[in-house]
């Protein structure tokens, strides 16, 4: 039976209700088919980053087995290539246990890497390119080469400090995707047998109205602040070995909190934290992330879109997955 089990993928922008939908699906299926969730989220891999990532609670993780959560220290990187290797292994293991693998998350690059392989670079971003050109005019290309060496040492090592075109492209890829250019060369198209194993049906939670999602994002960010998000970032800073250019610290919310704490520290002892500014910048960054996620989703072929702002969105998604599973039965 395990060979015939499909793979279900639930994707959506941040705050669209993916975790709740996956847990609801697991509850409905529990009497006849166990579910195991594979997280498709580049922030949830990090230990000690619980509040700002809206990580599933211990109770939620205990109710349904979760994978690829808390598998890296924030000092470490976790590439799309590593995700694909881990996800392929987990899908096979979960099926072998007679359970249904459900991929859940919002890191669209991971989904694309798993479904299609990665051999195409992120598209050019004129705004980022212009910003880098202005920075180079002020500081010089060797300074940007040094910046590249911090975020993508493998690429920097093979480029001359004056190789402006390639330095600019490598930094552009980093700013656009949050991943080093070198990682885009590590994933190739899978074999036919791998493609069959990885074949998954993608269900996406997409808002019919952006204002609904923006309100959800604002409520969730306020909840994070109330639950101690700033203190969580303070603890990460207190380690002494982390810096804001690490992939973990580039996660939405964490970067803005780090910068706010930098500003507070620079103002001297007793200076207040600008929580209003942090909230504004955090919300803006999260809305931008959601916009990029929705754009990626809508470019993916053959996905089943469900309006996440509908009152019965979770029930609709569960029903759609159940219908698909019934049709997929041999």
N, C-alpha and C positions, 0 to 999 in steps of 0.2 A: 504493500500500500504506500510506503514511504516514497517510492519512485514516482508515484503519480501525484504527490502533493504539490500544489502550485506554490508560488511565492507571492505574497501580497505586499504592496508598497503603499504607504500612506504618507503623502507629502503635503506641504503647505507652508505659507509664510509664518513667521513668528507670531505667536498668540492666536493662531487660528483654531486651536482645539485639537491638535493631533494626538496628544497623549491621552486625553479623555476619550477620543474616538477609538483608539487602539485598545484601551482597557475595557471599554464597553463591548467591543468586538470579542475580546478574549472571554468576557463573562458570558456572552450569548453562546459562544462555541464550546465553552467548558464541558458541558455534558457529553459531547461526542468527539471533540477534537481539541487537544491542548494547544495553546499558542505560546510562542516564545518571540519576544520583541528584540530586534536588532536596531540599535540606535544609529541614525544617520545624521549625526550632529557633531560638527568639529569642535564645539565648546564642551559638550558633555563628556568628552574623553578625559577631561582634566580633573584631577583630585583637588579638593579644597576650593573648588569654584562651584558652589551649590546654589546660592541665592540668585546671583546675577545671571545664571544660565537657566533658571527655572527647572532645575534638575528634578526628575520624578522623585517623590518622597520615598523613604525607606519602606513605608507600608505599600506603596504602589509597586515598588520593585520586588517586594516579598510576595505580592499577590500574583504577579506574572513574571516569569524569568526575563530579565533584561540583559543585553550584551553590549559591549563597547561603551560602557560608562565607567568612569574612574579607572582608566587603563594607562594613563600617562601622568607624569608630574608636569606642572606648568612650565618647567624649564625645557621640556622635550617637545619636539615637533611631532606631528602625526600627519602624514601625507595622504593624498587621495590614493596613491598606489598601495600604501599600507592598509588603508580601509578596504580596498578591493580584495586584497589577500585575506584579510580577516573575515570579511563578509562571505566570501566564497566558501571558506572553511566552515563557518558557522551555519550557513544554509544547508550544507551537506550533512553536518552533524545533527542539526535540528530535525531534518527530514528522516535521518536514520533512527531517531528516537520516536518517529511516528507523530511528530508535532508539526504545526504550521508555522513557517517562518514569516514574520511580519516586519518589514522594514519601515521604520517610522522616523521622520525628521524633516529638517529644512535646509540641510546643506546640499544644494542642488548639484554642486560639482561632484560630490560623492555619488549621488544617484546617476549622474551622466557617466561617470567613470565606470560604475558597475554595469550599466546597461550597454554602453557604447564603446567603452575604452576611451582613453584620452590620448589623442595624438594631434589634437588641434589646440592652438593657443587661444587664450581669451582675446576677443576683438580689441582693436585699438580704441583708446579712450582719449579724445582730443583734449579734454579738460586736464586730465592727469598729465598728458604729454606736455602741455603748455606750462603747467606748474613745475615740472621737472626742468624744462628749458630755462625758466626764470631762475630756478634755484642754481642751475649750472652757470648762468650768466653772472650770478652774484658770488658763487663759491668756487667755481671751476669744476671740470669733470673729474679730476682726481678725488675731490671731496665726495662726489656722488659715487665714485668707485669704492671709496671707503665705506660709505653707507651700504652699498650693495654687499660688501664683504661681511657686514654684520648680519644681514637678513638672508643672504644666499651665497655663502662662501664658496660653494662648488662652482657656481657660474662666475663669480668674481675672480677665481683663481685662473680661469682660462681667458680672461679679458685684460687687455692693456688698460692702464688708468686713463688713457686719452681716447679710448674706443667709444666715442660719445654715442653713436647710433645703437650699439649693442647694450651699453650700460643703460641707456634710456629705456630700451625695450624691456630689459630684465626688471628694472625698477617699476616700469609701468605694469607688468604682469603681477608683480608683488602687490602693488597698491590696489589693483583691480580685483585680484582673486584672493589675496592673503596667502598665496603659496609661492615658493621659489620657482623660478623658471625651470630649474633642473628636474623638478618633480613631474613636469609635463612630458619628459622624455622617458619616463620609467614605466608607463602603462601602454601596452599594445592591445590591439584587438584580440579578443579571446578566440579559441578554436571553436569549431562547430559544437563539439560536445560541451564545452564550457558555456557557450551561448544558451544551450538547452537548459543547463543547470541554473543559469542566471535569469532565465526568462521569468519576468515578474509582471503582474498586472498593476498598473499605477492608478491609484485613486487620489485625487487632489482636492484639498479644501481651499477654495478660493472665494474671496468676498465679492458679492455683487456690488457692494458699496464700500469704498475705501474708508469713509468716515467711521463706519462700524469698527473696522480693524484698528484705526487710529485711536478710537476710544478704548478698545481692549488693550492696546499697547500702553496707553497712558495709565490705565488702572493697574496693569501688571507691574509697570515700573514703580508706581507709587507703593504697591505692596512690597516690592523688593526693598525699597528704601526703608519702609517701616520694619521689615524683618531683619535689618542690619546689614544691608549690602555694602555700605561704606566701610563698616568694620571688617567685613570679609576682605575687602581690597586692602585695608590697612594691615591686616595680618599677612597678606601676600607680600606687601612692600617690606614688612618687617623682617622677612627672611633674609633680605640683603643680596640674594643672587638672581633676582628677577629684574627685568627692565621692560619698558613699554614697547620695544621693537620685537619682542617675542610673539609668536603666533597666539599663544594663550592670552597675552595681555592686549592683543589687538582685537579681542572679542568685543562685540558691541556692548557698551555699558562699562566694561572694565577699563577701556582706554580713557573714556571720559572721566571716570572716577579717579583714575591714576593722575590725570592732568589736573583735576580739581585739587587733589591732595598735594601735588607739586606746587600749585599756586599758593595754597594755604601755607605750606612749609616756607616758601620764599618770602612770604609776608612777615614772618617772624613769630616768636612764641605768643600764644594767646590769640592769634588771628582767627577769625571765624571761617568756617567752610562755606563756600558759596553753593548752597544746596539748590537754590533756584536756577543758577546757571548750569549746574550739573544736570538737573532734571531736563532743562531745555535742550542741552546738547545731547543728552542720552536719548531723549524722545526723537530728536531729529535724526540721529544715527540709526535708531531702530526702525523708523519709518522708511528711511532710505534702503535699509536691508530688506524690509518687507517688499518694497517696490522691485528690487532686483530679484527676489525669490519668485514673485508673481510673474515677472517677465520670463525667467527661466522655465517656470512651469508651463506657461502658455506656448512655449516653443517646443515642448516635448510632445512627440506624436503619440496618438492612441491612449491618451490618459482620460480617465473618467472624472470629470469635474463636478464637484458638489458645492453648493453655496454654503460657506461656513457661517454666514450671517443669518441663515434661515433658522427659525426657532427649533426645528426638528432636524438640524444638520447631522448630529451624531446618529440619530435613528436612520436617517437616509443613507448615510455611509455604511452602517452596519447592514442594512437591507441590500444595498448594492453589492457588497462583498459576499453576502450569503447567496444571492442569486448567481454570482459568478462561480462560487464554489460548487453549487449544485450543477451548473452547466459543465463544469470541468471534471466532474466525477466520471470515471470510466464506465 
